[in-house]
Amino acid sequence: MNVDRTDFVDDPPTTTPFDVVDECGLLRLRHYRADRSASAGPVLFVYSLFKRPYILDLLAERSLLQTFLREGFSVYLTDWLPPLSQDAGRGLHDYVDCDLAFAVERVRKLERVERVSLVGSCLGGLLAVIYAALNPQNVQRLVPFALPFESRPPFPPGAAAQLVSLYGNVPAWWMRMAMNGRVSNPLQLPAFLAEELGEPELAESGGREPTDVGYRLEQWFGSDVPLAGRLFCEVMQDAFGDSQFAQGRLRVGDRRVALEDIQCPVLNISAERDRLVPPHESAAFIERVGSRDANNLIFPNGHLGLMVSRAAHQILWPYVGRWLRGEIGNRRRGPLLDTAAPELRLKSRRRRIRDERSPRPPRRA
């Protein structure tokens, strides 16, 4: 794919080595190199489209990809290329039926498996869910996190179409303004990250060294890319604005996205303090799928904390790894009991994983 993207800022040096094993449309399929042979099977991370994916590989001790490599998985990632002007007409059909379907098929062939587990972040979770509904026979397990399910667009009806008619693709600067507005003042960033990650010491950190999480996240905050115009309208106007996704009326190409066709085990993860996708906007998803093994899981952190906090890498994602390997779950829809992983409760009660519908224990007087 030889196209000029001179307006695209290069990613910083990668933390974990990877190979681009194939390309299709606006997708580059990455495979991350492991120090040992994978024994837990393949997992494909379906990244969001709003910024660059290096937040999943921020630092060695805060790399979601390295965490899954240590858990024994063969790790793949969708690296979405930013759309050019000629890509403004690309919509859900192109991103799901073409690009993502190609990626899953390549992983199936490379790994010699019938089904692949999908882990999707935010808008990437939406793409992963749509794919799983349209191609249930290819999905082993499904883990969306920070999934916007019953979300509403942060602008009035018709604004998406007007924006696209004016610019074609939604400009990166507009995405930056919409997504980063509340932390536009750099002086507020340390306090914001301290709350998001649940690490109060970050509020006092200068974060000016390349090895500092604050420094790396500040870089990532500026990694916004354009969003294809048609995709923006289909997601913001149709899927969310008109509630077609949650109500089972969304169509991709000539097919309806029937969530009841998702029969694989589902673990829907939310962050308790998520300001972008609050848990109540995601929780009803498990009630719409056809799987009998579908659970909500809320982790006490913010949106970014799911991906880069110490607690997430020490507690949440190793737990998810066990779930993906089939060591936890395999039960009817309902609370996901963490008695299957007592060490999680022992590490910190405040960081204990709980189910969306499980009441908090009463405080002792």
C-alpha positions as CSV (number, residue, x, y, z in Angstrom):
1,M,0.0,0.0,0.0
2,N,2.0,2.9,-1.2
3,V,0.2,6.1,-0.4
4,D,1.4,9.5,0.7
5,R,0.7,10.2,4.4
6,T,3.1,13.0,5.0
7,D,0.6,14.7,7.4
8,F,0.7,11.6,9.6
9,V,3.0,11.8,12.6
10,D,5.1,8.7,13.1
11,D,4.6,6.5,16.2
12,P,7.3,6.5,18.8
13,P,9.7,3.5,18.8
14,T,7.7,0.3,19.6
15,T,8.1,-1.3,23.0
16,T,7.4,-4.8,21.8
17,P,8.8,-6.0,18.4
18,F,6.2,-7.0,15.8
19,D,5.9,-8.1,12.2
20,V,3.3,-6.8,9.7
21,V,2.1,-10.2,8.4
22,D,-0.4,-8.8,5.9
23,E,-2.4,-5.7,4.7
24,C,-5.9,-5.1,3.4
25,G,-7.7,-1.8,2.7
26,L,-6.7,0.5,5.6
27,L,-5.6,-2.3,7.9
28,R,-2.1,-3.6,8.7
29,L,-2.2,-6.8,10.6
30,R,0.6,-7.0,13.2
31,H,1.9,-10.1,14.9
32,Y,3.9,-9.5,18.1
33,R,7.0,-11.5,18.7
34,A,7.0,-13.8,21.8
35,D,10.0,-15.1,23.7
36,R,8.4,-18.5,24.0
37,S,6.0,-20.5,22.0
38,A,2.3,-19.6,22.4
39,S,0.3,-22.3,24.2
40,A,-3.0,-20.4,24.8
41,G,-3.9,-19.9,21.2
42,P,-4.4,-16.7,19.2
43,V,-6.0,-13.4,20.3
44,L,-6.7,-10.5,17.9
45,F,-6.9,-7.0,19.4
46,V,-9.3,-4.9,17.5
47,Y,-8.1,-1.4,18.2
48,S,-10.2,1.8,18.2
49,L,-10.0,4.2,15.3
50,F,-9.7,7.5,17.2
51,K,-5.9,7.5,18.0
52,R,-2.8,5.4,17.3
53,P,-2.6,2.0,19.0
54,Y,0.7,2.4,20.8
55,I,-1.2,3.0,24.1
56,L,-1.6,-0.8,24.1
57,D,2.2,-1.1,24.2
58,L,3.1,2.1,26.0
59,L,5.9,0.9,28.3
60,A,7.3,-2.6,29.0
61,E,5.6,-2.7,32.4
62,R,2.4,-1.2,31.1
63,S,2.0,-3.0,27.8
64,L,-1.3,-4.9,27.3
65,L,0.3,-6.8,24.4
66,Q,3.2,-7.9,26.6
67,T,0.8,-9.0,29.3
68,F,-1.0,-11.3,26.9
69,L,2.3,-12.6,25.5
70,R,3.3,-13.5,29.0
71,E,0.0,-15.3,29.4
72,G,1.0,-17.5,26.5
73,F,-1.2,-16.1,23.7
74,S,-0.2,-15.5,20.1
75,V,-1.0,-11.8,19.9
76,Y,-2.3,-9.9,16.8
77,L,-3.4,-6.3,16.4
78,T,-5.3,-4.3,13.9
79,D,-3.3,-1.3,13.0
80,W,-5.8,1.0,11.2
81,L,-4.2,3.4,8.7
82,P,-5.6,7.0,8.7
83,P,-8.0,7.5,5.8
84,L,-7.1,9.8,2.9
85,S,-9.6,12.0,1.0
86,Q,-10.5,9.2,-1.4
87,D,-11.4,7.0,1.6
88,A,-14.3,9.2,2.8
89,G,-16.8,6.7,1.5
90,R,-15.5,3.8,3.6
91,G,-18.1,2.7,6.1
92,L,-18.8,-0.3,8.4
93,H,-18.9,-2.7,5.4
94,D,-15.4,-1.8,4.5
95,Y,-14.0,-1.9,8.0
96,V,-15.8,-5.0,9.2
97,D,-16.8,-7.1,6.2
98,C,-13.5,-6.4,4.3
99,D,-10.6,-5.3,6.5
100,L,-11.5,-7.0,9.8
101,A,-12.8,-10.1,8.1
102,F,-9.5,-10.4,6.2
103,A,-7.6,-10.1,9.4
104,V,-9.5,-12.8,11.2
105,E,-9.2,-15.1,8.2
106,R,-5.4,-14.5,8.0
107,V,-5.0,-15.3,11.8
108,R,-7.1,-18.5,11.3
109,K,-4.8,-19.7,8.5
110,L,-1.6,-18.6,10.2
111,E,-2.5,-20.3,13.5
112,R,-4.4,-23.2,11.9
113,V,-7.5,-22.7,14.1
114,E,-11.2,-22.6,13.3
115,R,-12.0,-19.7,15.7
116,V,-10.2,-16.7,17.0
117,S,-10.7,-14.8,20.2
118,L,-11.4,-11.0,19.8
119,V,-10.5,-8.3,22.3
120,G,-11.9,-4.9,21.1
121,S,-11.3,-1.5,22.7
122,C,-14.0,1.2,22.6
123,L,-14.9,1.7,19.0
124,G,-12.8,-1.3,18.1
125,G,-15.1,-3.2,20.5
126,L,-18.0,-2.1,18.4
127,L,-16.3,-3.4,15.2
128,A,-15.4,-6.7,17.0
129,V,-19.0,-7.1,18.2
130,I,-20.4,-6.4,14.7
131,Y,-18.0,-9.0,13.2
132,A,-18.9,-11.6,15.9
133,A,-22.6,-11.1,15.1
134,L,-22.1,-11.4,11.4
135,N,-19.6,-14.3,11.6
136,P,-20.3,-16.2,14.8
137,Q,-18.7,-19.4,13.5
138,N,-15.3,-17.7,13.5
139,V,-15.2,-16.3,17.0
140,Q,-13.9,-18.3,20.0
141,R,-14.5,-15.8,22.7
142,L,-15.3,-12.1,22.7
143,V,-14.0,-9.4,25.1
144,P,-15.1,-5.9,24.3
145,F,-13.9,-3.2,26.8
146,A,-15.2,0.3,27.2
147,L,-17.9,-0.7,24.6
148,P,-20.3,2.1,23.6
149,F,-23.5,0.2,23.4
150,E,-26.3,2.6,24.5
151,S,-24.2,5.7,24.0
152,R,-25.5,8.9,22.5
153,P,-23.4,11.2,20.3
154,P,-22.2,14.4,22.0
155,F,-23.8,16.7,19.4
156,P,-27.3,17.4,18.0
157,P,-28.9,15.2,15.4
158,G,-27.7,16.0,11.9
159,A,-24.4,17.4,13.0
160,A,-22.5,14.3,11.8
161,A,-23.8,14.6,8.3
162,Q,-23.1,18.4,8.2
163,L,-19.5,17.8,9.4
164,V,-18.9,15.2,6.8
165,S,-20.5,17.2,4.0
166,L,-18.1,20.0,4.9
167,Y,-14.8,18.1,5.3
168,G,-15.3,14.6,3.7
169,N,-13.4,12.9,6.5
170,V,-13.7,14.1,10.0
171,P,-10.4,16.0,10.6
172,A,-7.9,14.9,13.2
173,W,-8.1,18.3,14.9
174,W,-11.9,18.0,15.3
175,M,-11.4,14.5,16.8
176,R,-8.8,16.0,19.1
177,M,-11.1,18.8,20.2
178,A,-14.0,16.4,20.8
179,M,-12.0,13.7,22.7
180,N,-9.4,15.8,24.6
181,G,-11.3,18.9,25.4
182,R,-11.5,18.3,29.1
183,V,-7.7,18.0,29.4
184,S,-6.7,20.6,26.9
185,N,-4.7,22.5,29.6
186,P,-1.4,20.6,30.0
187,L,-1.2,21.7,33.7
188,Q,-4.3,19.6,34.4
189,L,-2.9,16.4,32.7
190,P,-1.1,15.0,35.8
191,A,-4.1,15.2,38.0
192,F,-6.3,13.8,35.2
193,L,-4.0,10.8,34.8
194,A,-3.7,10.2,38.5
195,E,-7.5,9.9,38.7
196,E,-7.8,7.8,35.5
197,L,-5.1,5.3,36.4
198,G,-5.9,5.3,40.2
199,E,-2.3,6.3,40.9
200,P,-2.2,9.5,43.0
201,E,1.5,9.8,42.7
202,L,1.2,10.8,39.1
203,A,-0.4,14.1,40.2
204,E,3.0,15.2,41.5
205,S,5.1,13.8,38.7
206,G,6.7,16.0,36.1
207,G,6.6,13.2,33.6
208,R,9.2,14.6,31.3
209,E,11.3,11.5,30.8
210,P,10.6,9.1,27.9
211,T,10.2,6.3,30.4
212,D,7.5,8.2,32.4
213,V,3.9,7.1,31.8
214,G,2.8,10.7,31.8
215,Y,5.2,11.7,29.1
216,R,4.2,8.8,26.9
217,L,0.5,9.4,27.4
218,E,0.9,13.1,26.6
219,Q,2.4,12.0,23.3
220,W,-0.5,9.6,22.7
221,F,-3.0,12.4,23.4
222,G,-1.7,14.1,20.3
223,S,-1.9,11.1,18.0
224,D,-5.4,11.8,16.7
225,V,-6.1,10.7,13.1
226,P,-9.0,11.5,10.7
227,L,-12.1,9.3,10.7
228,A,-13.6,8.2,7.5
229,G,-16.7,10.3,6.8
230,R,-19.2,7.5,6.0
231,L,-18.0,5.5,9.0
232,F,-18.5,8.5,11.3
233,C,-22.1,9.0,10.1
234,E,-22.9,5.3,10.3
235,V,-21.6,5.0,13.9
236,M,-22.6,8.4,15.4
237,Q,-25.9,8.9,13.5
238,D,-27.2,5.4,12.8
239,A,-25.6,3.1,15.4
240,F,-25.8,5.5,18.4
241,G,-28.0,8.5,17.4
242,D,-30.8,6.4,16.1
243,S,-30.1,3.5,18.6
244,Q,-29.9,1.0,15.8
245,F,-27.0,-0.9,17.4
246,A,-28.6,-1.5,20.8
247,Q,-32.0,-2.2,19.2
248,G,-30.8,-4.7,16.8
249,R,-31.7,-2.7,13.7
250,L,-28.2,-1.8,12.5
251,R,-27.3,-3.1,9.0
252,V,-23.9,-3.6,7.5
253,G,-24.2,-4.0,3.7
254,D,-27.3,-6.1,3.2
255,R,-27.1,-7.9,6.6
256,R,-28.6,-7.0,9.9
257,V,-26.3,-7.1,12.9
258,A,-28.2,-9.6,15.0
259,L,-26.6,-9.6,18.4
260,E,-28.6,-12.7,19.3
261,D,-26.4,-14.6,16.9
262,I,-23.4,-14.2,19.1
263,Q,-23.2,-17.6,20.8
264,C,-19.6,-17.6,22.0
265,P,-18.6,-16.7,25.7
266,V,-18.7,-12.9,26.2
267,L,-16.9,-10.9,28.8
268,N,-17.9,-7.2,28.6
269,I,-15.5,-5.0,30.6
270,S,-16.1,-1.5,31.8
271,A,-14.2,1.0,33.9
272,E,-16.0,2.3,37.0
273,R,-14.8,5.9,36.5
274,D,-15.0,6.0,32.7
275,R,-16.2,9.4,31.6
276,L,-16.3,8.6,27.9
277,V,-18.2,5.3,28.1
278,P,-19.8,5.0,31.6
279,P,-20.6,1.4,32.7
280,H,-24.4,2.0,32.4
281,E,-24.0,2.7,28.7
282,S,-22.4,-0.7,28.2
283,A,-24.0,-3.0,30.7
284,A,-27.2,-4.0,28.7
285,F,-25.0,-5.5,25.9
286,I,-24.9,-8.9,27.6
287,E,-28.7,-9.1,27.7
288,R,-28.9,-8.8,23.9
289,V,-26.4,-11.5,22.9
290,G,-27.5,-15.1,22.4
291,S,-24.7,-16.6,24.5
292,R,-25.6,-18.3,27.8
293,D,-22.1,-17.4,29.1
294,A,-22.2,-13.6,29.0
295,N,-21.0,-11.4,31.9
296,N,-20.3,-7.8,32.7
297,L,-17.1,-7.0,34.6
298,I,-16.4,-3.6,36.1
299,F,-12.9,-2.6,37.1
300,P,-12.4,0.4,39.5
301,N,-10.5,2.7,37.2
302,G,-10.9,5.2,34.4
303,H,-11.1,4.8,30.6
304,L,-7.3,4.9,30.2
305,G,-6.7,3.0,33.4
306,L,-8.1,-0.2,31.7
307,M,-5.2,-0.1,29.3
308,V,-2.2,1.3,31.2
309,S,-2.7,1.3,35.0
310,R,-0.6,-0.9,37.1
311,A,-3.7,-2.4,38.7
312,A,-5.0,-3.5,35.3
313,H,-1.8,-5.3,34.4
314,Q,-1.4,-6.9,37.8
315,I,-5.0,-7.9,38.3
316,L,-7.5,-7.4,35.4
317,W,-5.7,-8.7,32.3
318,P,-4.2,-11.8,33.9
319,Y,-7.7,-12.6,35.0
320,V,-9.0,-12.0,31.5
321,G,-6.2,-14.3,30.2
322,R,-7.5,-17.1,32.4
323,W,-11.0,-16.5,31.2
324,L,-9.9,-16.6,27.6
325,R,-8.1,-19.9,28.3
326,G,-11.4,-21.3,29.6
327,E,-10.3,-21.5,33.2
328,I,-13.0,-19.1,34.4
329,G,-16.6,-18.9,33.4
330,N,-18.4,-21.5,31.3
331,R,-21.6,-20.8,33.1
332,R,-25.0,-19.3,32.5
333,R,-25.4,-15.6,32.2
334,G,-25.1,-13.8,35.5
335,P,-22.5,-12.5,38.0
336,L,-19.0,-13.7,37.2
337,L,-17.9,-15.0,40.6
338,D,-14.3,-14.1,41.4
339,T,-14.1,-17.0,43.9
340,A,-12.5,-18.7,40.9
341,A,-9.6,-16.3,41.4
342,P,-9.2,-15.7,45.1
343,E,-5.9,-14.1,44.7
344,L,-7.6,-11.1,43.0
345,R,-9.5,-10.4,46.2
346,L,-6.5,-10.8,48.4
347,K,-4.4,-8.2,46.5
348,S,-6.7,-5.3,47.2
349,R,-10.4,-5.2,48.1
350,R,-10.7,-1.7,46.5
351,R,-9.4,-3.2,43.2
352,R,-11.4,-6.3,43.3
353,I,-13.2,-7.2,40.0
354,R,-17.0,-7.2,40.4
355,D,-20.0,-7.8,38.2
356,E,-22.2,-4.8,37.0
357,R,-25.2,-6.3,38.6
358,S,-23.5,-7.4,41.8
359,P,-24.3,-5.0,44.7
360,R,-21.4,-3.5,46.6
361,P,-20.9,-5.0,50.1
362,P,-22.2,-2.7,52.9
363,R,-19.5,-0.7,54.6
364,R,-18.8,-1.5,58.1
365,A,-19.5,1.2,60.7
